[in-house]
């Protein structure tokens, strides 16, 4: 695995472990609890996070087939994603894109863990085989930042995890 990809993948794994530590001792009932009809449960937060990761991976796998035809990453899109990183580190709340705005609330904690582990195993295989000559290519299209490099996408997913830890803390306080 390329060092830059390994760095972000390892950070994602560390943040996944922090998520599970935050949920230690949570019952299945608490995992599915919602304050009201318009808020998310812990199960929905995790479903959203994992679905985001799985969707991003699927997109990259598809775009990689274009090989040399993938566009080069641009400085402007790098700047936009870096601004978005800053916003995600804040406690600001954002509306999820429509495609991923209605996460499931029916998966058990054990099933959620299995789903996330399977997704991460797929990531590891993909990153191990990712051709180094495409590191500068814009393999992912972020809804706000546009087309970005794989390392920037992994950085985004890691920042996305950190952002949702604030949400998990808030939900746990409200229980």
N, C-alpha and C positions, 0 to 999 in steps of 0.2 A: 504494500500500500504506500502511496506517495506520502511523504511526511506531513504535508499541509492537510491532506484528507484524514490521515490518522489522528492528527491533533484535534480536529473538530469532531471526529467520530468518538474519540475517547472522552471529550467533554460531554458529548450527548449521552454517553453511557454513564458518566458520573452523575449527570443531572437526572437521568432515569432512576438511578439508585436513590437519589435524594427524594424524588417523588414517592418511591415506595416507602422510604423511611417516614415521610410525612403522613402516609396512610396507614402506618403500623398501628394496629389496635382498632382500626375502623371496621365496624360490622358491615355485612352486606346491606342491611337496612339503612345505615348511615351513608353508605356508598351511593345509594339511589335517592337519598333525601333531597328534596328541593324546597327552598324557602317559599316559593310561589310558582305559578304556571309560567312566568316569563324568565325565571332564572334557571341556571344549569345545576345539575347535581355533580358530585365528584366523578361519577361514572361518565357523565356527558363531557366533562372537561377532558378526562383521559381518552375517551373515544375521539374527540375532536383532535387532540394532540397526535394520537396514533394514526388517525385517518389522514391528517395533514402530512405526516411523514411518509405513509404508504403511497399517497397520491403523488407526492413529489418524486419519490423513487420511480414509480411507474412512468411518470412523465419523462424523467431523465433516461430511463431504459429505452423508451421509444425514440427520443431525440438523438440518442447516441448512434442509432442506426443510420443517421444522416452522415456520420463520419466527418470528413473534411468539408462538407457542405454546411455544417453548423456555423452560424455567424460568430465572429470574434466578440468578446465582451468589450463594452465601452466604458470609458471613464465616467460618463454621465450616469449610467446605470449603477456603477459601483458607488458613486456618491449618493444616489437615491437610496440604495439598500443600507448604506452606513447611517444615513439619517433615520431610517426606519429602525435600525438596531437601537439607536439612542431612544427613540420613542417607546420601543418595547421594554426597555430597561426601566422606564418610568412606571408609575402606577396608573397611568392613563388607561381608560377602557376603550376598546375598539370593537366595532361590529365585525363579526366574522364574515368572510365572503359567502354569498348565498350557497355555493356548492357545499360548504362545510359548516353551515350555520344551524343545522338541526341534527346534532349528534344523538346517537342511540343511548338509551338509559336502561337497557335490558341485560347487559353482559355482567356476569359475576366478576368479583375481584380476581379470582383465579383465572377465568377465561380472558380477562383483560390483560393480565400478566403474560399469559401464553401468546396472545395476539401481538403484544408489543415485542416480546422476545423473538417471535417469528419474523416480524418486520425488521428488527435490528439484524437478525441473521442474514436476511436478504441484502440489507445495506452493506454488511461486511463483505459478502461475496462480490457485490457490484463494485465496491471501492477497491477491493483487492485486484480486480481485473480491469479497472478503468485505465485506458491508455494515456500515458503521460503527455503525449502530443496534443491532447484535447483539454489540458488544464486551463488554457487561456480562452477556450471556447465558451460561448453563452449557451449552456446546455439546459438551463431552467428558466422558465418565464414566471416571475413573481407577479402577483396581481397589481402591486403598486410600483415596484421598482423596475419592472420590465425584465429583459433577458440578462441573466447573471451567470457567473461561473459556478461550477460544482462546489468549490470551497466556500463561496459566498452563500450558496444555498444551505450547506451544512452549518455555517455560522448562523444563518437565519433560523434554522430549525432549533439550534441550541438556545438562541435568544428567545425564541418562541416558548420553549420549555420554561425558561426562567420567568418569563412574563406570566405564564399560567400558574406558577407556584404562588404568586400573589393571590390569584383567584382561589386556589385550594386553601390557603390560609384564611381568606375571608369566609369561605363556605364553612370551614371547620369552626370558626368563631361564632357563626350564626346558628349552629346546631343546638 
